[in-house]
Amino acid sequence: VADKADVLYFVGCSSAYVNPAIAQATAKIFNATGTPFMLLKDEKCCGNTPFSIGMFDEAKKMAEANVAAVKATGAKTLVTSCAECYRMWKVDYPKMLDIATEDLGFEVLHLIEFADKALAEGKLKLTKPVDVRFTYHDACSVSRLCDPWKPYKGERGWMGMIYPGLLRRRGRQGLYVQTRNLLNAIPGADFSEAIRIRENAFCCGGGRGTKEAYPEFSKFAANHRLEEVKAVGAEVLVSACPWCKSNFAQVAKEDGGSVKVMDIAELIAASVEI
């Protein structure tokens, strides 16, 4: 970890305290690509759950403080390996602050985007075989919920018509291609797509306070998705969100299933030789 760098890694609560293997794998990927990175000295929560359950004022204060903290470091790019943190920084912070994503003052990337670019540039070399049959879960916040935010200043008219027109956010800019570039580049791995993929993937049910408020529904959602994993004959379920990993892993264990759960950072790191 550098004291000063262009790249700042925002670890997030879940990767820091619940799934540290994700943070460790991310650091390994940074090192493998020769990318100096720094951390916030006193990283705060991104505010995902407070914002999601309607604590808007509290979440906005967290957004203002976090954006100011990153700007103070001089970082040009913020990278996170958590899908929920990614959506907060890229979409919900700009929404709360009434600015466009591009006006944050720094670029926001998920590790998927960082790793895909590094792979294309030859900086990330996936050479170690990973002999496993796996499928991938498109987590909500790196798929249909991560289109960049842009404030709209138009007017709403008759029958809901808006003036001027607006290009709707439909999840078309999700990290679909980048993810599959990486997954298909891992030697030895047998990648089989799930039944519902991309913007049509079924939510894991674990994030944004759902598991705490509706535990039975959260378990139902995870089981529903795990049935797809079994249907395609995968041994491992890979996602890009520590909340997904936690919920899937817990439900699979409770139900005595044989499906193992990994984060994409861990899978990529397993194929890197340092």
C-alpha positions as CSV (number, residue, x, y, z in Angstrom):
1,V,0.0,0.0,0.0
2,A,1.4,3.4,-1.0
3,D,1.1,6.6,0.9
4,K,0.2,8.5,-2.2
5,A,-1.1,7.0,-5.5
6,D,-3.4,7.8,-8.4
7,V,-5.5,4.8,-7.5
8,L,-7.4,4.6,-4.2
9,Y,-8.9,1.3,-3.1
10,F,-12.2,1.7,-1.2
11,V,-12.4,-1.5,0.7
12,G,-16.0,-1.3,2.1
13,C,-17.3,-2.7,5.3
14,S,-18.2,-6.2,4.1
15,S,-14.8,-6.8,2.5
16,A,-13.0,-5.3,5.5
17,Y,-14.8,-7.2,8.3
18,V,-16.8,-10.1,6.8
19,N,-15.1,-11.1,3.6
20,P,-11.4,-10.1,4.0
21,A,-10.3,-12.6,1.4
22,I,-11.9,-10.3,-1.2
23,A,-9.8,-7.4,-0.1
24,Q,-6.7,-9.6,0.0
25,A,-7.4,-10.9,-3.5
26,T,-7.9,-7.3,-4.8
27,A,-4.6,-6.2,-3.4
28,K,-2.9,-9.2,-5.1
29,I,-4.4,-8.1,-8.4
30,F,-3.2,-4.6,-8.0
31,N,0.3,-5.9,-7.2
32,A,0.2,-8.3,-10.1
33,T,-0.5,-5.4,-12.5
34,G,2.2,-3.2,-11.0
35,T,-0.4,-0.7,-9.8
36,P,0.5,1.4,-6.8
37,F,-2.6,2.0,-4.7
38,M,-3.5,3.8,-1.5
39,L,-6.3,3.5,1.1
40,L,-8.3,6.1,3.0
41,K,-6.6,6.5,6.4
42,D,-9.9,6.4,8.2
43,E,-12.4,4.8,5.8
44,K,-16.0,5.2,6.7
45,C,-19.0,3.2,5.5
46,C,-20.4,4.1,2.1
47,G,-23.9,4.4,3.6
48,N,-25.5,1.7,1.4
49,T,-27.9,0.4,4.0
50,P,-28.9,3.8,5.5
51,F,-29.7,5.1,2.0
52,S,-31.5,2.0,1.0
53,I,-33.9,2.0,4.0
54,G,-34.7,5.7,3.6
55,M,-32.3,7.4,6.0
56,F,-31.7,10.0,3.3
57,D,-30.3,12.9,5.4
58,E,-27.8,10.6,7.2
59,A,-26.8,9.0,3.9
60,K,-26.2,12.4,2.2
61,K,-23.9,13.5,5.1
62,M,-21.9,10.3,4.6
63,A,-21.8,10.9,0.8
64,E,-20.5,14.5,1.3
65,A,-17.9,13.4,3.9
66,N,-16.7,10.5,1.8
67,V,-16.4,12.4,-1.5
68,A,-14.5,15.2,0.3
69,A,-12.1,12.6,1.9
70,V,-11.3,11.1,-1.5
71,K,-10.8,14.5,-3.1
72,A,-8.4,15.4,-0.3
73,T,-6.2,12.5,-1.3
74,G,-5.8,13.7,-4.8
75,A,-6.7,10.3,-6.2
76,K,-7.7,10.2,-9.9
77,T,-9.5,6.8,-9.7
78,L,-11.4,5.1,-6.9
79,V,-11.6,1.3,-7.3
80,T,-13.9,-0.9,-5.2
81,S,-14.4,-4.6,-5.2
82,C,-17.9,-4.4,-3.7
83,A,-20.9,-4.0,-6.0
84,E,-22.9,-2.2,-3.4
85,C,-20.1,0.3,-2.7
86,Y,-19.7,0.7,-6.5
87,R,-23.3,1.6,-7.0
88,M,-23.3,4.1,-4.1
89,W,-20.2,5.9,-5.4
90,K,-21.2,5.9,-9.0
91,V,-24.9,6.4,-8.9
92,D,-26.4,7.2,-5.5
93,Y,-23.8,9.7,-4.3
94,P,-24.3,11.8,-7.5
95,K,-28.1,11.4,-7.1
96,M,-28.0,12.7,-3.5
97,L,-25.6,15.5,-4.4
98,D,-27.5,16.5,-7.5
99,I,-24.5,16.1,-9.8
100,A,-23.6,13.8,-12.7
101,T,-21.3,10.9,-12.1
102,E,-18.7,12.5,-14.3
103,D,-18.7,15.5,-12.0
104,L,-17.5,13.7,-8.9
105,G,-14.0,14.8,-9.5
106,F,-12.5,11.3,-9.9
107,E,-13.3,8.1,-11.8
108,V,-15.2,5.3,-10.1
109,L,-14.4,1.8,-11.2
110,H,-15.3,-1.7,-10.0
111,L,-12.4,-4.1,-9.8
112,I,-14.0,-5.8,-12.8
113,E,-13.4,-2.7,-15.0
114,F,-9.9,-2.2,-13.7
115,A,-9.0,-5.9,-14.2
116,D,-10.5,-6.0,-17.7
117,K,-8.6,-3.0,-18.8
118,A,-5.4,-4.4,-17.3
119,L,-6.0,-7.7,-19.1
120,A,-6.5,-5.9,-22.5
121,E,-3.3,-3.9,-22.0
122,G,-1.3,-7.0,-21.0
123,K,-0.7,-5.9,-17.5
124,L,-2.8,-8.6,-16.0
125,K,-1.7,-12.1,-16.9
126,L,-3.9,-15.0,-16.0
127,T,-1.6,-18.0,-16.4
128,K,-2.3,-20.3,-13.5
129,P,-5.0,-22.9,-14.3
130,V,-8.0,-23.0,-12.1
131,D,-9.7,-26.4,-12.6
132,V,-13.2,-25.7,-11.6
133,R,-16.7,-25.7,-13.3
134,F,-18.4,-22.5,-12.4
135,T,-21.2,-20.1,-13.2
136,Y,-21.5,-16.4,-12.7
137,H,-24.1,-14.4,-10.8
138,D,-24.6,-10.8,-12.2
139,A,-25.0,-8.9,-8.9
140,C,-27.6,-6.2,-9.1
141,S,-25.2,-3.3,-8.6
142,V,-22.8,-4.2,-11.3
143,S,-25.5,-5.0,-13.8
144,R,-28.9,-3.3,-14.1
145,L,-28.3,-0.7,-11.3
146,C,-25.0,0.8,-12.3
147,D,-25.7,3.0,-15.3
148,P,-24.1,6.5,-14.7
149,W,-26.3,9.1,-13.1
150,K,-27.1,12.4,-14.7
151,P,-29.5,15.0,-13.1
152,Y,-32.7,15.7,-15.1
153,K,-34.0,19.3,-15.2
154,G,-36.9,18.8,-17.6
155,E,-40.7,19.0,-17.0
156,R,-43.3,16.3,-16.6
157,G,-46.4,16.9,-18.7
158,W,-49.6,15.2,-19.8
159,M,-49.8,11.4,-19.3
160,G,-46.3,11.4,-17.8
161,M,-44.6,12.7,-20.9
162,I,-41.4,14.6,-20.1
163,Y,-39.9,17.5,-21.9
164,P,-37.2,17.4,-23.2
165,G,-36.9,13.7,-23.7
166,L,-34.7,11.5,-21.5
167,L,-32.5,8.5,-22.2
168,R,-33.7,6.1,-19.6
169,R,-31.4,4.1,-17.4
170,R,-32.2,0.5,-18.3
171,G,-29.2,-1.4,-17.0
172,R,-27.6,-1.6,-20.5
173,Q,-24.3,-0.2,-19.3
174,G,-23.8,-3.0,-16.7
175,L,-20.4,-4.7,-16.5
176,Y,-21.4,-7.6,-18.6
177,V,-18.8,-7.8,-21.3
178,Q,-15.9,-6.9,-19.0
179,T,-16.8,-9.7,-16.6
180,R,-17.0,-12.4,-19.2
181,N,-13.8,-11.2,-20.8
182,L,-12.1,-12.0,-17.5
183,L,-13.9,-15.2,-16.8
184,N,-13.2,-16.7,-20.2
185,A,-9.5,-15.8,-19.9
186,I,-8.9,-18.0,-16.9
187,P,-7.1,-21.1,-18.0
188,G,-8.5,-24.5,-17.0
189,A,-11.8,-23.0,-15.8
190,D,-15.1,-24.3,-17.3
191,F,-17.5,-21.4,-17.4
192,S,-21.2,-22.2,-17.9
193,E,-23.7,-19.3,-18.0
194,A,-26.6,-19.4,-15.6
195,I,-30.2,-19.5,-17.0
196,R,-31.0,-15.9,-16.1
197,I,-28.1,-13.5,-16.8
198,R,-27.1,-9.9,-17.3
199,E,-29.9,-7.5,-16.5
200,N,-32.3,-10.4,-16.1
201,A,-30.3,-12.1,-13.3
202,F,-32.3,-12.9,-10.1
203,C,-31.2,-10.9,-7.0
204,C,-29.4,-12.8,-4.3
205,G,-31.7,-11.1,-1.7
206,G,-28.8,-10.3,0.7
207,G,-28.1,-6.6,0.3
208,R,-29.5,-3.2,1.1
209,G,-30.9,-4.3,4.4
210,T,-33.1,-7.0,3.0
211,K,-31.5,-9.9,4.9
212,E,-31.8,-8.0,8.2
213,A,-35.5,-7.0,7.6
214,Y,-36.7,-10.0,5.7
215,P,-34.5,-13.0,6.5
216,E,-37.0,-15.6,5.2
217,F,-37.3,-13.8,1.8
218,S,-33.6,-13.4,1.6
219,K,-33.1,-17.1,2.0
220,F,-35.8,-17.8,-0.5
221,A,-34.1,-15.6,-3.1
222,A,-30.7,-17.2,-2.6
223,N,-32.2,-20.7,-2.8
224,H,-34.0,-19.7,-6.0
225,R,-30.8,-18.7,-7.6
226,L,-28.9,-21.7,-6.3
227,E,-31.3,-23.9,-8.1
228,E,-30.1,-22.4,-11.3
229,V,-26.5,-23.1,-10.3
230,K,-27.4,-26.8,-9.9
231,A,-29.3,-26.8,-13.1
232,V,-26.3,-25.9,-15.2
233,G,-24.1,-28.3,-13.3
234,A,-21.7,-25.8,-11.7
235,E,-19.5,-26.6,-8.7
236,V,-18.8,-23.0,-7.9
237,L,-21.0,-19.8,-7.9
238,V,-19.0,-16.7,-8.6
239,S,-20.2,-13.1,-8.0
240,A,-18.7,-9.6,-7.7
241,C,-20.4,-8.6,-4.5
242,P,-19.4,-9.6,-0.9
243,W,-23.1,-9.3,0.1
244,C,-23.9,-11.9,-2.5
245,K,-21.1,-14.1,-1.4
246,S,-22.2,-14.0,2.2
247,N,-25.8,-14.8,1.6
248,F,-25.2,-17.5,-1.0
249,A,-22.6,-19.2,1.2
250,Q,-24.7,-19.1,4.3
251,V,-27.8,-20.5,2.6
252,A,-25.9,-23.2,0.7
253,K,-24.3,-24.3,4.0
254,E,-27.6,-24.3,5.9
255,D,-29.2,-26.4,3.3
256,G,-26.4,-28.9,3.0
257,G,-25.7,-28.1,-0.6
258,S,-22.4,-28.8,-2.3
259,V,-22.1,-25.5,-4.2
260,K,-19.1,-23.4,-3.2
261,V,-19.2,-19.6,-3.4
262,M,-16.4,-17.3,-4.5
263,D,-15.9,-13.7,-5.4
264,I,-14.6,-12.8,-8.8
265,A,-11.6,-11.1,-7.2
266,E,-10.7,-14.5,-5.6
267,L,-11.1,-16.4,-8.8
268,I,-8.9,-13.9,-10.8
269,A,-6.3,-13.9,-8.0
270,A,-6.2,-17.7,-8.1
271,S,-5.1,-17.5,-11.7
272,V,-2.3,-14.9,-11.1
273,E,1.2,-16.1,-10.4
274,I,3.3,-13.7,-8.3
